[in-house]
Amino acid sequence: MKLKEFRRKKDWTLAHFASLLSIDKSTLCNYEKGRRFPRSATIKKIEAVTNREVRLSDLLEKKN
């Protein structure tokens, strides 16, 4: 599942989700848009916070 899809499913704002990941909301926005790729520590946080609903393979998929 994509980050944005997960966030919307949970009805979380960018700011809330970013705070759970201890990152800036603009950074999360860039991850969602595929402009930046998270570091390994952030990937681990994403997997933990999303209960592995968002995985590394989801982050690697190309955007349409």
A tleap script that builds the chain and sets N, CA, C and O, in Angstrom:
source leaprc.protein.ff14SB
mol = sequence {
  NMET LYS LEU LYS GLU PHE ARG ARG LYS LYS
  ASP TRP THR LEU ALA HIE PHE ALA SER LEU
  LEU SER ILE ASP LYS SER THR LEU CYS ASN
  TYR GLU LYS GLY ARG ARG PHE PRO ARG SER
  ALA THR ILE LYS LYS ILE GLU ALA VAL THR
  ASN ARG GLU VAL ARG LEU SER ASP LEU LEU
  GLU LYS LYS CASN
}
set mol.1.N position { 0.847 -1.171 0.000 }
set mol.1.CA position { 0.000 0.000 0.000 }
set mol.1.C position { 0.898 1.241 0.000 }
set mol.1.O position { 1.911 1.281 0.698 }
set mol.2.N position { 0.529 2.220 -0.763 }
set mol.2.CA position { 1.270 3.480 -0.840 }
set mol.2.C position { 1.086 4.301 0.438 }
set mol.2.O position { 0.092 4.155 1.150 }
set mol.3.N position { 2.054 5.157 0.711 }
set mol.3.CA position { 1.985 6.006 1.907 }
set mol.3.C position { 0.723 6.858 1.939 }
set mol.3.O position { 0.014 6.884 2.944 }
set mol.4.N position { 0.445 7.549 0.849 }
set mol.4.CA position { -0.714 8.440 0.807 }
set mol.4.C position { -2.015 7.657 0.977 }
set mol.4.O position { -2.932 8.093 1.674 }
set mol.5.N position { -2.077 6.514 0.338 }
set mol.5.CA position { -3.257 5.645 0.444 }
set mol.5.C position { -3.463 5.220 1.901 }
set mol.5.O position { -4.583 5.270 2.410 }
set mol.6.N position { -2.394 4.806 2.564 }
set mol.6.CA position { -2.480 4.408 3.968 }
set mol.6.C position { -2.936 5.582 4.828 }
set mol.6.O position { -3.834 5.441 5.658 }
set mol.7.N position { -2.307 6.750 4.623 }
set mol.7.CA position { -2.637 7.937 5.417 }
set mol.7.C position { -4.101 8.312 5.256 }
set mol.7.O position { -4.774 8.626 6.238 }
set mol.8.N position { -4.594 8.282 4.038 }
set mol.8.CA position { -6.001 8.624 3.808 }
set mol.8.C position { -6.942 7.588 4.417 }
set mol.8.O position { -8.003 7.934 4.937 }
set mol.9.N position { -6.550 6.322 4.350 }
set mol.9.CA position { -7.362 5.262 4.953 }
set mol.9.C position { -7.531 5.509 6.452 }
set mol.9.O position { -8.601 5.276 7.013 }
set mol.10.N position { -6.470 5.980 7.083 }
set mol.10.CA position { -6.495 6.263 8.520 }
set mol.10.C position { -7.089 7.633 8.834 }
set mol.10.O position { -7.326 7.958 9.998 }
set mol.11.N position { -7.330 8.436 7.798 }
set mol.11.CA position { -7.837 9.799 7.952 }
set mol.11.C position { -6.867 10.656 8.770 }
set mol.11.O position { -7.271 11.439 9.629 }
set mol.12.N position { -5.558 10.481 8.472 }
set mol.12.CA position { -4.507 11.240 9.123 }
set mol.12.C position { -4.077 12.392 8.233 }
set mol.12.O position { -4.056 12.265 7.008 }
set mol.13.N position { -3.739 13.501 8.839 }
set mol.13.CA position { -3.161 14.614 8.092 }
set mol.13.C position { -1.685 14.311 7.836 }
set mol.13.O position { -1.093 13.429 8.459 }
set mol.14.N position { -1.115 15.062 6.909 }
set mol.14.CA position { 0.332 14.943 6.675 }
set mol.14.C position { 1.087 15.233 7.966 }
set mol.14.O position { 2.030 14.523 8.314 }
set mol.15.N position { 0.671 16.274 8.669 }
set mol.15.CA position { 1.353 16.674 9.899 }
set mol.15.C position { 1.307 15.570 10.958 }
set mol.15.O position { 2.310 15.311 11.623 }
set mol.16.N position { 0.163 14.926 11.118 }
set mol.16.CA position { 0.036 13.867 12.123 }
set mol.16.C position { 0.913 12.670 11.769 }
set mol.16.O position { 1.665 12.175 12.609 }
set mol.17.N position { 0.818 12.209 10.533 }
set mol.17.CA position { 1.597 11.056 10.101 }
set mol.17.C position { 3.092 11.368 10.198 }
set mol.17.O position { 3.872 10.535 10.659 }
set mol.18.N position { 3.485 12.551 9.767 }
set mol.18.CA position { 4.895 12.954 9.831 }
set mol.18.C position { 5.383 12.981 11.278 }
set mol.18.O position { 6.511 12.578 11.561 }
set mol.19.N position { 4.542 13.452 12.190 }
set mol.19.CA position { 4.955 13.496 13.598 }
set mol.19.C position { 5.159 12.092 14.156 }
set mol.19.O position { 6.052 11.875 14.974 }
set mol.20.N position { 4.345 11.143 13.723 }
set mol.20.CA position { 4.517 9.755 14.162 }
set mol.20.C position { 5.835 9.167 13.657 }
set mol.20.O position { 6.424 8.292 14.292 }
set mol.21.N position { 6.283 9.663 12.506 }
set mol.21.CA position { 7.527 9.186 11.914 }
set mol.21.C position { 8.733 10.034 12.321 }
set mol.21.O position { 9.868 9.729 11.956 }
set mol.22.N position { 8.476 11.097 13.078 }
set mol.22.CA position { 9.526 12.043 13.511 }
set mol.22.C position { 10.240 12.681 12.326 }
set mol.22.O position { 11.464 12.814 12.316 }
set mol.23.N position { 9.444 13.078 11.318 }
set mol.23.CA position { 9.983 13.781 10.158 }
set mol.23.C position { 9.106 14.998 9.882 }
set mol.23.O position { 8.007 15.114 10.424 }
set mol.24.N position { 9.589 15.890 9.048 }
set mol.24.CA position { 8.839 17.077 8.662 }
set mol.24.C position { 7.746 16.692 7.668 }
set mol.24.O position { 7.918 15.766 6.875 }
set mol.25.N position { 6.624 17.407 7.716 }
set mol.25.CA position { 5.527 17.059 6.809 }
set mol.25.C position { 5.899 17.272 5.344 }
set mol.25.O position { 5.376 16.576 4.473 }
set mol.26.N position { 6.789 18.217 5.056 }
set mol.26.CA position { 7.217 18.411 3.665 }
set mol.26.C position { 8.042 17.219 3.177 }
set mol.26.O position { 7.994 16.864 1.999 }
set mol.27.N position { 8.788 16.613 4.074 }
set mol.27.CA position { 9.556 15.411 3.731 }
set mol.27.C position { 8.609 14.267 3.407 }
set mol.27.O position { 8.803 13.553 2.422 }
set mol.28.N position { 7.591 14.093 4.231 }
set mol.28.CA position { 6.602 13.045 3.978 }
set mol.28.C position { 5.897 13.290 2.653 }
set mol.28.O position { 5.668 12.351 1.890 }
set mol.29.N position { 5.555 14.521 2.377 }
set mol.29.CA position { 4.912 14.873 1.110 }
set mol.29.C position { 5.802 14.454 -0.061 }
set mol.29.O position { 5.316 13.896 -1.045 }
set mol.30.N position { 7.101 14.722 0.046 }
set mol.30.CA position { 8.032 14.323 -1.009 }
set mol.30.C position { 8.110 12.809 -1.154 }
set mol.30.O position { 8.254 12.306 -2.268 }
set mol.31.N position { 8.017 12.078 -0.052 }
set mol.31.CA position { 7.987 10.618 -0.131 }
set mol.31.C position { 6.725 10.162 -0.861 }
set mol.31.O position { 6.780 9.296 -1.734 }
set mol.32.N position { 5.594 10.753 -0.492 }
set mol.32.CA position { 4.323 10.374 -1.118 }
set mol.32.C position { 4.324 10.640 -2.619 }
set mol.32.O position { 3.740 9.878 -3.389 }
set mol.33.N position { 4.976 11.713 -3.029 }
set mol.33.CA position { 5.002 12.083 -4.445 }
set mol.33.C position { 6.142 11.420 -5.212 }
set mol.33.O position { 6.262 11.605 -6.423 }
set mol.34.N position { 6.976 10.652 -4.520 }
set mol.34.CA position { 8.081 9.969 -5.168 }
set mol.34.C position { 9.251 10.859 -5.517 }
set mol.34.O position { 10.095 10.486 -6.331 }
set mol.35.N position { 9.311 12.026 -4.913 }
set mol.35.CA position { 10.411 12.968 -5.173 }
set mol.35.C position { 11.651 12.653 -4.353 }
set mol.35.O position { 12.772 12.974 -4.749 }
set mol.36.N position { 11.437 12.024 -3.213 }
set mol.36.CA position { 12.535 11.630 -2.328 }
set mol.36.C position { 12.289 10.210 -1.858 }
set mol.36.O position { 11.164 9.712 -1.882 }
set mol.37.N position { 13.362 9.573 -1.432 }
set mol.37.CA position { 13.266 8.220 -0.917 }
set mol.37.C position { 13.763 8.214 0.527 }
set mol.37.O position { 14.818 8.776 0.820 }
set mol.38.N position { 13.011 7.585 1.429 }
set mol.38.CA position { 13.416 7.594 2.837 }
set mol.38.C position { 14.670 6.763 3.103 }
set mol.38.O position { 14.952 5.786 2.409 }
set mol.39.N position { 15.402 7.177 4.115 }
set mol.39.CA position { 16.560 6.413 4.581 }
set mol.39.C position { 16.084 5.149 5.281 }
set mol.39.O position { 14.906 5.019 5.616 }
set mol.40.N position { 16.997 4.231 5.497 }
set mol.40.CA position { 16.624 2.931 6.077 }
set mol.40.C position { 15.968 3.067 7.453 }
set mol.40.O position { 15.029 2.331 7.757 }
set mol.41.N position { 16.438 3.983 8.278 }
set mol.41.CA position { 15.829 4.162 9.602 }
set mol.41.C position { 14.383 4.635 9.474 }
set mol.41.O position { 13.517 4.211 10.240 }
set mol.42.N position { 14.125 5.511 8.509 }
set mol.42.CA position { 12.761 6.000 8.288 }
set mol.42.C position { 11.883 4.905 7.704 }
set mol.42.O position { 10.702 4.814 8.037 }
set mol.43.N position { 12.442 4.081 6.843 }
set mol.43.CA position { 11.682 2.955 6.285 }
set mol.43.C position { 11.238 2.025 7.409 }
set mol.43.O position { 10.106 1.540 7.409 }
set mol.44.N position { 12.120 1.782 8.353 }
set mol.44.CA position { 11.768 0.929 9.499 }
set mol.44.C position { 10.649 1.562 10.318 }
set mol.44.O position { 9.745 0.863 10.777 }
set mol.45.N position { 10.704 2.886 10.503 }
set mol.45.CA position { 9.639 3.582 11.231 }
set mol.45.C position { 8.321 3.482 10.475 }
set mol.45.O position { 7.272 3.240 11.071 }
set mol.46.N position { 8.381 3.671 9.156 }
set mol.46.CA position { 7.164 3.581 8.334 }
set mol.46.C position { 6.541 2.202 8.489 }
set mol.46.O position { 5.335 2.078 8.700 }
set mol.47.N position { 7.363 1.173 8.383 }
set mol.47.CA position { 6.842 -0.189 8.517 }
set mol.47.C position { 6.258 -0.422 9.909 }
set mol.47.O position { 5.242 -1.103 10.044 }
set mol.48.N position { 6.888 0.136 10.946 }
set mol.48.CA position { 6.388 -0.047 12.310 }
set mol.48.C position { 5.077 0.708 12.528 }
set mol.48.O position { 4.118 0.147 13.059 }
set mol.49.N position { 5.033 1.969 12.122 }
set mol.49.CA position { 3.843 2.797 12.336 }
set mol.49.C position { 2.652 2.275 11.528 }
set mol.49.O position { 1.509 2.357 11.977 }
set mol.50.N position { 2.922 1.744 10.350 }
set mol.50.CA position { 1.833 1.251 9.488 }
set mol.50.C position { 1.557 -0.239 9.704 }
set mol.50.O position { 0.765 -0.843 8.981 }
set mol.51.N position { 2.218 -0.822 10.702 }
set mol.51.CA position { 2.062 -2.250 10.975 }
set mol.51.C position { 2.343 -3.071 9.718 }
set mol.51.O position { 1.666 -4.059 9.432 }
set mol.52.N position { 3.367 -2.632 8.972 }
set mol.52.CA position { 3.856 -3.261 7.744 }
set mol.52.C position { 2.832 -3.263 6.601 }
set mol.52.O position { 2.959 -4.041 5.656 }
set mol.53.N position { 1.829 -2.403 6.686 }
set mol.53.CA position { 0.913 -2.244 5.553 }
set mol.53.C position { 1.601 -1.491 4.421 }
set mol.53.O position { 1.241 -1.650 3.255 }
set mol.54.N position { 2.592 -0.671 4.765 }
set mol.54.CA position { 3.438 -0.001 3.776 }
set mol.54.C position { 4.825 -0.602 3.940 }
set mol.54.O position { 5.405 -0.559 5.025 }
set mol.55.N position { 5.347 -1.158 2.864 }
set mol.55.CA position { 6.647 -1.830 2.910 }
set mol.55.C position { 7.615 -1.183 1.934 }
set mol.55.O position { 7.245 -0.343 1.114 }
set mol.56.N position { 8.861 -1.603 2.053 }
set mol.56.CA position { 9.901 -1.097 1.165 }
set mol.56.C position { 9.504 -1.260 -0.296 }
set mol.56.O position { 9.704 -0.344 -1.094 }
set mol.57.N position { 8.954 -2.392 -0.654 }
set mol.57.CA position { 8.563 -2.636 -2.052 }
set mol.57.C position { 7.504 -1.633 -2.520 }
set mol.57.O position { 7.479 -1.268 -3.695 }
set mol.58.N position { 6.636 -1.189 -1.618 }
set mol.58.CA position { 5.627 -0.178 -1.963 }
set mol.58.C position { 6.282 1.168 -2.238 }
set mol.58.O position { 5.823 1.926 -3.092 }
set mol.59.N position { 7.346 1.460 -1.521 }
set mol.59.CA position { 8.043 2.730 -1.690 }
set mol.59.C position { 8.861 2.747 -2.969 }
set mol.59.O position { 9.131 3.814 -3.520 }
set mol.60.N position { 9.256 1.575 -3.445 }
set mol.60.CA position { 10.091 1.470 -4.637 }
set mol.60.C position { 9.299 1.499 -5.941 }
set mol.60.O position { 9.871 1.744 -7.003 }
set mol.61.N position { 7.985 1.252 -5.876 }
set mol.61.CA position { 7.160 1.225 -7.084 }
set mol.61.C position { 7.185 2.584 -7.766 }
set mol.61.O position { 7.150 3.628 -7.114 }
set mol.62.N position { 7.244 2.549 -9.075 }
set mol.62.CA position { 7.243 3.800 -9.865 }
set mol.62.C position { 5.869 4.437 -9.828 }
set mol.62.O position { 4.842 3.761 -9.766 }
set mol.63.N position { 5.883 5.764 -9.869 }
set mol.63.CA position { 4.637 6.539 -9.936 }
set mol.63.C position { 4.161 6.578 -11.372 }
set mol.63.O position { 4.967 6.583 -12.303 }
set mol.64.N position { 2.859 6.606 -11.551 }
set mol.64.CA position { 2.276 6.730 -12.895 }
set mol.64.C position { 2.162 8.169 -13.298 }
set mol.64.O position { 1.694 8.467 -14.397 }
savepdb mol mol.pdb
quit
